[in-house]
Amino acid sequence: MIEIENLTKTYGGKTAVDDVSFTVRPGRVTGFLGPNGAGKSTTMRLLVGLESATSGHARVNGRPYAEHRAPLSEVGVLLDAKAVHPRRTARAHLAALAATHGIPRSRVQEVVDLTGLGAAADKRVGGFSLGMGQRLGIAAALIGDPHTVVLDEPVNGLDPEGVVWVRHLARYLAAEGRTVFLSSHLMSEMAQTADHLVVIGRGRILADAPIGELLAGERTRTRVRTTDREALRRALREEHAEITEFDDDGALVTGPAPRRIAEAALSAGVLLYELTPQTDTLEDVYMAMTQDEVEYRSGGAPVETTRAPWAGPAARTGDRA
């Protein structure tokens, strides 16, 4: 279990993490989301002792990371896949980690196979692609068969098969009762992987809830088309509906359920020739939640709102060294 309690980190006059508290429980995948500069990476670095907190506490299985005698057996961490000597081979890097932590050398081959590094295991890391570097970073995080796994952007640089593999791996580890904490900028992937989400913006927690609860919390939206939008607006006045017009005859109705819209239109004699429920995606919810927390905004056009199944695949073209 990971426990973050009133965690704060300031750099000079800037507060990167501001009184943050949340718990990452075993047996489920907890996703960590937030815009660039929101405090995600700083929080993860504080968790594993790479930064010192200004105040507050970060504990893994009841203790600070630095107090664990065999940290790789307790916590597997991927924060920077490039933090490897470029002239070492992947196998040598993993063997060094195993040797310094009393991990059997046989475990090196196990994680090489698990992460699909076989063809590149004896190549120098300096020649690795971004995707192969990520696979090595995940292998290093798993070398100690840890109870807790912390992965910062684990699918960065992976090809589609690799992305699916990370998803299956995360869910498999959680099913074994381990604590899995990961960040990703891919909303669609997080929606398929995470059971619980922690959202951070400008150093403060914006949401801490099961993913289903976050998605279910949005108001019902329905796309309709009618020959008389003003008549429809009058018919839905008592339903406290919000109506946003688009095209010549289309409207997005927020509030009442589709059936209630149809009943109100029928009673008022308003013809509807489209009635389509709109389902919010995780990206929709995330963008609405963080729209005021983005530190840097881009200009331009607006954006419309048989191994085990988790075993690592052999590297594809996009992941090759």
C-alpha positions as CSV (number, residue, x, y, z in Angstrom):
1,M,0.0,0.0,0.0
2,I,1.1,3.5,-0.8
3,E,0.1,6.3,1.7
4,I,0.6,10.0,0.8
5,E,-0.2,12.2,3.7
6,N,-0.3,16.1,3.6
7,L,2.7,16.0,1.2
8,T,4.1,19.3,0.2
9,K,7.2,20.2,-1.9
10,T,8.3,23.8,-2.6
11,Y,11.2,25.0,-4.8
12,G,12.0,28.6,-3.8
13,G,8.8,30.4,-4.1
14,K,7.0,27.8,-6.2
15,T,4.9,25.0,-4.7
16,A,5.0,21.9,-6.9
17,V,3.0,19.6,-4.6
18,D,0.5,21.3,-2.3
19,D,-0.7,19.4,0.8
20,V,-1.5,16.2,-1.2
21,S,-3.1,13.2,0.5
22,F,-4.3,9.9,-1.1
23,T,-3.9,6.2,-0.7
24,V,-3.0,3.6,-3.4
25,R,-4.4,0.2,-2.3
26,P,-3.4,-3.3,-3.3
27,G,-5.4,-5.4,-5.6
28,R,-6.3,-2.7,-8.1
29,V,-4.6,-0.4,-10.7
30,T,-4.5,3.2,-9.6
31,G,-4.0,5.7,-12.3
32,F,-2.3,9.1,-11.7
33,L,-3.4,11.9,-14.1
34,G,-2.6,15.5,-14.5
35,P,-1.5,18.2,-17.0
36,N,2.2,18.8,-17.6
37,G,3.7,20.6,-14.6
38,A,0.8,19.4,-12.3
39,G,3.1,17.6,-9.8
40,K,2.8,14.0,-10.9
41,S,6.5,13.2,-11.4
42,T,7.5,15.3,-8.3
43,T,5.0,13.3,-6.2
44,M,6.5,10.0,-7.5
45,R,10.0,11.2,-6.9
46,L,9.0,12.1,-3.3
47,L,7.5,8.7,-2.9
48,V,10.7,6.9,-3.7
49,G,13.1,9.2,-1.9
50,L,14.6,11.0,-4.9
51,E,13.3,14.3,-3.5
52,S,12.9,15.4,0.1
53,A,9.5,16.7,1.1
54,T,9.1,20.2,2.5
55,S,6.4,18.7,4.8
56,G,4.2,15.6,5.0
57,H,4.9,12.0,4.5
58,A,5.1,9.3,1.8
59,R,5.1,5.7,2.8
60,V,5.2,2.3,1.1
61,N,3.9,-0.6,3.1
62,G,4.0,1.5,6.2
63,R,7.5,2.9,5.9
64,P,9.4,5.5,3.9
65,Y,11.0,4.0,0.8
66,A,14.5,4.6,2.2
67,E,13.8,2.5,5.3
68,H,13.2,-0.7,3.3
69,R,16.2,-3.0,3.6
70,A,15.5,-4.6,0.2
71,P,13.7,-1.9,-1.7
72,L,13.6,-3.7,-5.1
73,S,11.8,-6.6,-3.5
74,E,9.3,-4.1,-1.9
75,V,8.9,-1.5,-4.6
76,G,9.6,-1.7,-8.3
77,V,10.0,1.8,-9.9
78,L,10.2,3.2,-13.4
79,L,10.6,6.9,-13.4
80,D,13.3,7.5,-16.1
81,A,14.0,4.7,-18.5
82,K,17.1,6.5,-19.8
83,A,18.9,6.4,-16.4
84,V,21.1,3.5,-17.6
85,H,24.8,3.5,-18.6
86,P,24.6,3.6,-22.4
87,R,27.6,1.2,-22.8
88,R,26.1,-1.5,-20.7
89,T,24.0,-4.3,-22.2
90,A,20.4,-4.7,-21.0
91,R,21.4,-8.1,-19.4
92,A,24.4,-6.6,-17.6
93,H,22.3,-3.8,-16.2
94,L,19.7,-6.2,-14.9
95,A,22.4,-8.5,-13.5
96,A,24.0,-5.6,-11.7
97,L,20.7,-4.7,-10.1
98,A,20.2,-8.4,-9.1
99,A,23.7,-8.7,-7.6
100,T,23.5,-5.6,-5.5
101,H,20.1,-6.6,-4.0
102,G,20.7,-10.3,-3.4
103,I,18.3,-11.3,-6.1
104,P,19.0,-14.7,-7.8
105,R,20.6,-14.3,-11.2
106,S,18.0,-16.6,-12.7
107,R,15.5,-13.7,-12.2
108,V,17.3,-11.7,-14.9
109,Q,16.3,-14.2,-17.7
110,E,12.8,-14.3,-16.3
111,V,12.3,-10.5,-16.7
112,V,14.1,-10.5,-20.0
113,D,11.5,-13.0,-21.3
114,L,8.6,-11.3,-19.5
115,T,9.3,-7.9,-21.2
116,G,10.2,-9.2,-24.7
117,L,13.8,-8.1,-24.4
118,G,15.3,-11.4,-25.6
119,A,16.5,-10.2,-29.0
120,A,18.1,-7.1,-27.5
121,A,19.3,-8.3,-24.1
122,D,22.9,-8.5,-25.1
123,K,23.0,-5.2,-27.0
124,R,24.3,-1.9,-25.5
125,V,21.5,0.2,-24.1
126,G,22.9,3.4,-25.8
127,G,21.5,2.0,-29.1
128,F,18.0,1.3,-27.8
129,S,14.9,2.9,-29.2
130,L,12.6,4.7,-26.8
131,G,10.3,1.7,-26.7
132,M,13.1,-0.8,-26.0
133,G,14.3,1.5,-23.3
134,Q,10.9,1.5,-21.7
135,R,10.9,-2.3,-21.8
136,L,14.2,-2.4,-20.0
137,G,12.9,0.1,-17.4
138,I,9.9,-2.1,-16.7
139,A,12.2,-5.2,-16.5
140,A,14.3,-3.3,-13.9
141,A,11.2,-2.4,-11.9
142,L,10.1,-6.0,-11.8
143,I,13.5,-7.6,-11.1
144,G,12.8,-8.0,-7.4
145,D,9.3,-9.4,-7.9
146,P,8.0,-6.4,-5.8
147,H,4.8,-6.1,-3.8
148,T,4.4,-2.5,-5.1
149,V,5.0,-1.3,-8.6
150,V,5.3,2.4,-9.5
151,L,5.4,3.2,-13.2
152,D,5.7,6.8,-14.7
153,E,4.4,6.8,-18.3
154,P,5.2,3.1,-18.9
155,V,3.8,3.0,-22.4
156,N,5.8,5.9,-23.7
157,G,7.4,4.9,-27.0
158,L,5.8,1.4,-27.1
159,D,4.1,0.1,-30.2
160,P,0.4,-0.9,-30.0
161,E,1.2,-4.5,-29.0
162,G,3.5,-3.2,-26.3
163,V,0.8,-0.9,-25.0
164,V,-1.6,-3.8,-24.7
165,W,1.0,-5.8,-23.0
166,V,1.6,-3.2,-20.3
167,R,-2.2,-3.0,-19.8
168,H,-2.4,-6.8,-19.3
169,L,0.7,-6.8,-17.1
170,A,-0.7,-4.0,-14.8
171,R,-4.0,-5.8,-14.4
172,Y,-2.3,-9.2,-13.8
173,L,-0.1,-7.7,-11.0
174,A,-3.1,-6.1,-9.4
175,A,-5.0,-9.4,-9.6
176,E,-2.2,-11.0,-7.6
177,G,-2.9,-8.6,-4.8
178,R,0.0,-6.2,-5.5
179,T,-0.2,-2.4,-5.4
180,V,0.0,-0.9,-8.9
181,F,0.4,2.9,-9.3
182,L,0.9,4.3,-12.8
183,S,0.7,7.5,-14.8
184,S,-0.1,7.9,-18.4
185,H,-1.0,10.7,-20.8
186,L,-3.1,8.2,-22.9
187,M,-6.6,8.7,-21.7
188,S,-8.1,5.8,-23.7
189,E,-5.5,3.4,-22.3
190,M,-6.0,4.6,-18.7
191,A,-9.7,4.0,-19.1
192,Q,-9.0,0.4,-20.0
193,T,-6.4,-0.2,-17.4
194,A,-7.1,1.7,-14.2
195,D,-9.7,0.8,-11.6
196,H,-9.2,4.0,-9.6
197,L,-8.0,7.4,-10.5
198,V,-6.1,10.2,-8.7
199,V,-6.2,13.5,-10.7
200,I,-3.8,16.3,-9.8
201,G,-3.7,19.9,-11.1
202,R,-1.3,22.6,-10.0
203,G,-0.1,20.5,-7.2
204,R,-3.5,19.8,-5.6
205,I,-5.7,16.7,-5.8
206,L,-8.7,17.3,-8.1
207,A,-10.3,13.8,-7.8
208,D,-9.7,10.6,-6.0
209,A,-12.3,8.0,-7.0
210,P,-13.1,4.8,-8.8
211,I,-13.1,5.4,-12.6
212,G,-16.7,4.3,-12.9
213,E,-17.8,6.8,-10.4
214,L,-16.0,9.6,-12.2
215,L,-17.6,8.7,-15.5
216,A,-21.1,8.2,-14.0
217,G,-21.0,11.5,-12.3
218,E,-21.4,13.5,-15.5
219,R,-24.9,14.7,-16.5
220,T,-26.7,13.0,-19.3
221,R,-26.2,14.5,-22.7
222,T,-28.3,13.7,-25.8
223,R,-27.8,14.7,-29.4
224,V,-31.1,15.6,-31.1
225,R,-32.3,16.9,-34.4
226,T,-35.6,18.6,-34.8
227,T,-37.5,20.8,-37.3
228,D,-38.2,23.4,-34.5
229,R,-35.5,23.9,-31.9
230,E,-37.4,26.8,-30.2
231,A,-40.4,24.6,-29.7
232,L,-38.2,21.9,-28.2
233,R,-36.6,24.4,-25.9
234,R,-40.0,25.4,-24.6
235,A,-41.1,21.8,-24.2
236,L,-38.0,21.1,-22.1
237,R,-38.2,24.2,-19.9
238,E,-39.6,22.4,-16.9
239,E,-36.9,19.7,-17.3
240,H,-34.2,22.3,-16.5
241,A,-32.4,21.2,-19.7
242,E,-29.3,23.0,-21.1
243,I,-29.5,23.2,-24.9
244,T,-26.5,23.9,-27.1
245,E,-27.3,24.4,-30.8
246,F,-25.1,23.2,-33.6
247,D,-25.7,22.9,-37.4
248,D,-29.0,24.1,-38.8
249,D,-31.2,21.7,-36.9
250,G,-29.1,20.0,-34.3
251,A,-28.9,20.5,-30.5
252,L,-27.1,18.9,-27.6
253,V,-29.4,18.5,-24.7
254,T,-27.8,18.2,-21.2
255,G,-29.9,17.1,-18.2
256,P,-33.0,15.0,-18.9
257,A,-32.7,11.4,-20.1
258,P,-33.4,10.6,-23.8
259,R,-36.7,9.0,-23.0
260,R,-37.9,12.1,-21.1
261,I,-36.8,14.3,-24.1
262,A,-38.8,12.2,-26.4
263,E,-41.9,12.2,-24.2
264,A,-41.7,16.0,-23.8
265,A,-41.3,16.5,-27.5
266,L,-44.2,14.2,-28.3
267,S,-46.5,16.0,-25.8
268,A,-45.6,19.3,-27.5
269,G,-46.0,18.0,-31.0
270,V,-42.3,18.6,-31.8
271,L,-40.9,16.2,-34.5
272,L,-37.5,14.7,-33.6
273,Y,-35.6,12.8,-36.2
274,E,-32.5,12.1,-34.2
275,L,-32.2,11.1,-30.5
276,T,-28.7,9.9,-29.7
277,P,-27.3,9.5,-26.1
278,Q,-23.8,10.9,-25.8
279,T,-21.4,9.0,-23.6
280,D,-18.6,10.9,-22.0
281,T,-15.1,9.4,-22.3
282,L,-12.4,9.6,-19.7
283,E,-10.8,12.3,-21.8
284,D,-14.0,14.4,-21.7
285,V,-14.2,14.1,-17.9
286,Y,-10.4,14.8,-17.5
287,M,-10.5,17.9,-19.8
288,A,-13.4,19.3,-18.0
289,M,-11.8,18.7,-14.6
290,T,-8.4,20.2,-15.5
291,Q,-9.4,23.0,-17.9
292,D,-8.4,25.6,-15.3
293,E,-5.3,23.8,-14.1
294,V,-3.3,23.8,-17.3
295,E,-0.1,25.8,-16.9
296,Y,0.8,26.1,-20.6
297,R,-1.9,26.3,-23.3
298,S,-1.3,25.8,-27.0
299,G,-3.0,28.0,-29.6
300,G,-4.6,27.0,-32.9
301,A,-7.8,25.3,-33.6
302,P,-10.1,24.4,-30.7
303,V,-10.3,20.8,-29.6
304,E,-13.7,19.0,-29.6
305,T,-14.9,18.5,-26.4
306,T,1.0,-19.6,-24.9
307,R,2.6,-17.8,-22.3
308,A,0.4,-16.1,-19.8
309,P,-1.6,-13.3,-21.5
310,W,0.5,-10.7,-19.7
311,A,3.8,-12.1,-20.8
312,G,5.9,-9.7,-22.9
313,P,5.6,-10.0,-26.6
314,A,8.7,-10.1,-28.8
315,A,9.6,-6.6,-29.8
316,R,8.0,-5.3,-33.0
317,T,9.5,-2.9,-35.5
318,G,8.5,0.2,-33.5
319,D,10.3,-1.1,-30.4
320,R,13.5,-2.5,-31.9
321,A,16.9,-1.4,-30.7
